[in-house]
Amino acid sequence: MGLAYIKHSIKLGPLSPTDICGGKQNYLSDFPFMSHTLLSVPHTTPMASLSFNTTRIRTPTLQSHKPISKFSSLAKPIKFSFTFLTKPSRRNQQKLHPIRSSSVSESSVFAPKEVEFDDDDDEEDDPTAELSYLDPETDPGSISEWELDFCSRPILDIRGKKLWELVVCDSSLSLQYTKYFPNNVINSVTLKDAIVSISDDLGVPLPEKIRFFRSQMQTIITKACKELGIKPIQSKRCLSLLLWLEERYEAVYMRHPGFQKGSKPLLALDNPFPMELPENLFGEKWAFVQLPISAVREEVSSLETRLVFGAGLDLDLLGIEIDDKTLIPGLAVATSRARPLAAWMNGLEVCSIEAELSRASLILSVGISTRYIYATYKKTPETTNEAEAWEAAKKACGGLHFLAIQEDLDSDDCVGFWLLLDLPSPPV
């Protein structure tokens, strides 16, 4: 189902052209399903139910994990709730051994315990345990991209120094790995050795790419990756990792004996002032649009079959439960050079789009901390209402939205399609 069909069905039409950065012409489309009187959430649009599917997370315990449902909601009344398996399936039960690096002094950290799953539900999970897990049903050779975080945690070791942790997974959580480190061994050599250990111990090949979302760790991560022939990618599209860290904060870190309540993240995420858009990313027209979730799924599934530029999301892993009639808000960009534009966008790790009402502009976030003024519009009560409505629609879908690049706004086909998700920064 193309965007043109949706526009026709909801009678979208352009307003008077307004200025867009770069001197281009820009059209702000009508958003009829949500007028200024329905800015909260339209009664005709079903609310989305979202919950991170943590049944794929292996929690290192001395017994099976008990349910936890404390993930903070992104926007009322959307809720993220965590539901763990009360018992790991028999085929997945295995003894897990923490991986130790010879460069780490074990006397300086809390000694990790050997982990295994047990049927006794009376004991608490061990927050000091480390995890090394590969789904036995997954082909190790199919895991070519990892998501990685190497950062301090709100935990003090026996020396009174902040404990660091390496957390690694793939987008499907088929691979999961955690290991604590003292702060006096944080360098590219330690990280490189740990990456090799993961590969050797779990029997998986070194990945082709590793995504990470902390700009402060760029030097260490980039050096370790390049020495191993791995491509490092700066990106906030580490959604599985980000949500896992959110879960670990309550399930693991807060229960660790060295946890420091109120401790702020040592390496906070950047949110810099938006920059001018590069010329190669200019479009000619744009419009606020919307698609039923069923059509969004079709677009994502066709990314590979139709050789379209873009990126999808694992909605099942994210636990996104949206009624088939729910309309997902998005931004359609049209240009006569749609394919070159989509190709340029494809290398940017597109993260999200935000309507910044105070500046009457749309902000495009890419990579880790790059923000562009993607478009501007003439600020009027009507355009402000439409921008507010678009943001409200995003919140009603738990932050889910999309970017579509087309040759013409009335086209049935997309040259590029990115499914995006607004997420708060992790608490660590």
N, C-alpha and C positions, 0 to 999 in steps of 0.2 A: 504494500500500500504506500503510495507516494505522498509526499508532503502536499502536492497540489490538490490531491483529493481531500485532504483534511482541510486545507484552506477554503476549498469550495464548499465543503459541508458546513463549515462554521462561518462562511461568508466573510473571510478575511479580505480586507482591502487596504491599500496604502493611504496614508494621510498625505498632506502636502510635504514635498521633499524638504528635508532639513540638512544642515551641514554635517558632514562626517569628516573626521581627521584626514588630512591629505588632500582636501579639496574635492573629494568625491561626493556624489549625491547619495542620500540615504533616505529610506522610507521606513517609517515606524508603522507597523500594521496594527489594525484593530485587534483587541483582545476581548471579543464579545462575551465569552463565557464568564467573565469576571469584571463587572463594571465597578465604578467607584463606590457603589452602595454594597458591593459584595467583596470587599477587599480581604476580609478574614479568610473565608473559604467558601466557595460556592456550594449551595445545598445540593446541586445536581451532580457535583463531582464527588465520587466516593473517596473516603479517606484511605490513605495507604497505611498498611501495617508492616513495620520493619523490625527485624530482629536478627542480629549477627548469628549465623548458624555455627555455633561453637561445638557442635557435635564432631566437627573435624579436628578440633584441638585436642592434642594429647597432653594432659596435665600430669607431670611426674608426681606420683603419689605412692604412699605405702598401702593405698587402697583406692577404690574408685571414687571419682569426684562427686560431690554433692551439688545439686542445682544452685546456681547463683543468678539473680535477676536484678542487677543494680547498675546497668549501663545507663548513663544519663541520656535523656532524649535530646535529639537535635532540634526539634521544634514541636511545641504542643499542637495537637495531642499525639504526635508520633512517638512511639516508644521503641527503644532497643532493649530486648530482654535476652538474657543468656540462658540457654537450656542445655545443660551437659547431659551426656549419657550417664545414667545412674550406674550402669555396668559396661565396661568395654566389651566389645564382642569377643567371643572366644578365639576367633581366628586372628585377632589383633593383639591378644595378650602376649606380652613378651617381657623379658628382663632387659632393662635399659641400663647401660653403663655410661657414666659421665666421661667425656673425652678430656684428658688432661694434657696441657702443653708443658714441655720440659722447662720453658722459660718462666713459668709462673711459680711463685713461692706459695705452697699450699698453706703455710703457717700464717699467711697474711689475710686469708679469706676464711669465711665459714666453710668448714669441710663439707663438700657435697656428699650426699649419701647415695649408695647404689639403689636404683629405683626399680621397682617391679609392681605389677598390679596384683592386688589381693582381693579376696571376696569379703574381707572384714570391713564393715561400714562404720565401725565404732571409732576408729582413729581419724585424726585430722590429717589433711594433706601436708606434705613437708615443703615449705616455701624455700628451703635452701637447696632442694634437689635440682639437678640439671637434666636436660632433656636431649636425647639423640634418637630421632624417630624417622622411619621411612615407611609409608604405607606399603604393606606386602603385596598389594594388588596393583601397585603402580610400576610401570616399566621405568627403571632408573634412567635409561637413555632418553626418555621423553621429557625429563626436567632439565631444560636448557637455560632457564632464567630464574635467578634467586632475588629475594628482597632481604635487605640487610640493615640492621641497626647496631651500632657500636657506640655506646654512650654510658655515662654514669647513671646510677639509679639513686633514689632517695633512701639509701641504705648505707650504714657505716660498718666497716669491717672491724676486726679486733684491735686495729691500730688507731681507730677513730677516724679513718679516712674513707671517702666515698668509694663504694664498690662500683665497678664497671661491669657491664654485661654485653655479650654478643648474642643477638637474636637473629636467626636466619630462618626463612621459610620460602616456599614457592607460592604462586598465586592461588593454588588449590589447597594449600596446607597439607599436601601429600608428604612434603619434607618439612620437618620441624626440628630446630636445634637451639639450645640455650646454653651459655656457659658464663660463669662469673670470672672476673679478673681484678687483681689489685690495681690501684691507679699508677703504680710505678713501672708497669710493663706495657703501657698503652703506646704502641707504635705500629708501623706498617709491617714489621717483621712478625710480631705477635699475631696480627690479623692474617697475614699470609699463611703462617703455619696453621692457624685455626681453620682457614678455608680448605687447605690441603687435608687436614685431619677429618673434616666433615666428609669430604669426597672419599677418602680411604676407608673410614669406619663404616659409612653407610653404603659403600659400593656404588656411588653415583659419580658420573663424570663431572669434571669441573664445568661450571656453567659458561655459556657464551656471554651472558650479560648479568650484571648485578645492579639492581636499583637501590638507591639510598636517598633519604630525604633530609639529612642534616648537612647544611652547607659548611658548618664548622669542621666536619670530619672529612671534607673533600680531599685534602692532601693525603691523609693516611690511607683512606679507602682507595683512592685513585692509584697511588703508588703500589699498594698490595695487589690490586687487580691487574695492573699493567705488567707487573713482574710475572704474573701467571697467565698472561695472554687473554685476560677477561676484559670485556668492555664495561667500564663503569658508567652508569647512567644516573644523572641527578633528576629525581622525579618524586613528586608527591603522589603519583599513581601507584603507591605501595599500599593499596587499601587493605589487603589481608594482613600485612604487617602492622599497619596503624591500628586496626581494630583489635588485633591480638595484643598489642601493647596496652590498649585501653582495658582489655579484659585482665591482663596480667597485673595491672596496677592494684586492682582490688583482690584478685584471687591469689596473688603471690606476694607482691612487694609490701602491701600493707600488713601482711601477716608474718613477714620476715622479722627475726629477732633484732635486726639492726635497723629497722625502718625508722625514719625521721619524719614525723608528722609536720606538715607545713613547709617541707623542703621544696624549694623551687628548682625547676629543671636547670641544670648547668648549661646546657646548650639549647636555648630557646629557639623556636622556629622564627625565621624572618618574615616580615610582612612589609616590604619596602614601598615607597611612594611609586605609583605607576609611571612608566616611561612612555615616550612617544613610540607609536607603532612603526616598525621598519617598513619601507616601501614595498618589499616583496610580499608582505602580508596584507596589503590593502585589498578590500573588496569594493564593489560598486554599489550594491544595495543590500539592505538587511531587513529582517522582519522578525518580530516575536511570533512564534508559531507553537503548535501543540500537536501531539500524536497520542493515540491510544497506546497503552503499554504493549498490546499485542503487535501493533505496527512497529514499535521500538524494538521488540524482540526480533521481528523479521529483518529489520535493518541490520541489527547486530549479527544475526546468523548469516547474513549475505555478504559480510565484509570480505570473507575469503573466497566464496564462490563467485562473486562478481568482480573480484580484484579491485575493490573500493578501498581508498585510503581511510584510516580511522582506527578506532579501538573500542572494544566493548568492556563490559564488566560481568563478573560471575554473580548474577542476581541470586542464584540459589545459595551460594556461599554467604553472601551478604544477608541472606534471610529476608529479602524484600518480598513482601506479600502485598500485591496491589491488585485491586479488582480490575478485571479486563476492560471495564468501561472508563477507568481512570485516565485522564489526559495528562501526559507528561509535557511540561513546558520546555521549549528549546529556542534556539536562535538559528535562523536560516540566513546564510550569506550567499549572495549571487554575484557572479562575475563572469565575463567572457573568457577569462583565463582560469577557470575553475580547477582544472587538473593541475597546473603548476602550483596554484595556491594550496590545494589539498596536499600536494607532495611536500611543500615547505612546512605546512602545519604538522604533517605526519612525523617530522623529526623534532618536534618541540615538546613532546610529553605534555599535551594539553590536559590541564587539571580541572579548571572550572571557569565559569563566566558569572560575573556579578554586576547587577545594576546598581551603580553608585548614585543615589538620588541627589546628594548634595552638589555633585559636579555635573549632573545630567549626562552621564557617560556610562559605557559598558566596559568593565575591566576584565581582561583575559589573563588568567594565571597559567603559567607554563613552567616546566622544570621544577626547581625547588623554591626559588624566591623571585622569579621574574614576573612582573606584572606590567601589562601594556594597556594603554587607553585604546581599546579596540574600536570604539565608535563614540560619537557624541550626538546629542539631539537638542533641539531648541526646547528649553525648559518652559513648559506651560502647565496649567493644572491638569489638562487632559493627558499630556505625555507623562507627567509625574504619576498620575493614577494608573496608567498602563504599566509603567515600570514597577510600581508598588504591587500591582496585581501579579506581574510575572514573578517577582520575588516571593509573594505569598503562595503562588502555585508551586514553586520549588519547595518551600517549607512543608506544604501539604503532602508532598511526595518524599519527604525525608531528605531533601537536598538533591534528589535525582533530577537531571536535566540533560540536554544534548546540544551539540553543535552540528549543523548540516551545511555542507558547501555544495552549491548547485550552479549550473550554467545560467539558469533563469528561475526566478521565484515561483513560476507557474509550472516548472518541470515536475515530472513524475519520479525522476531519478536523482539520487545523490551521488556526487563524485567523492565526497568525503563525509564520514559520519562518526562522531565521537560521543559515546555515552559517558556522562560526567556525574560526579557526586561530591557535594559539599560535605566536608567532615571537619569537626573541630580538631585542634592540635592535641596530640596525646598528652597526658598529664606528666609524662617523664621525658 
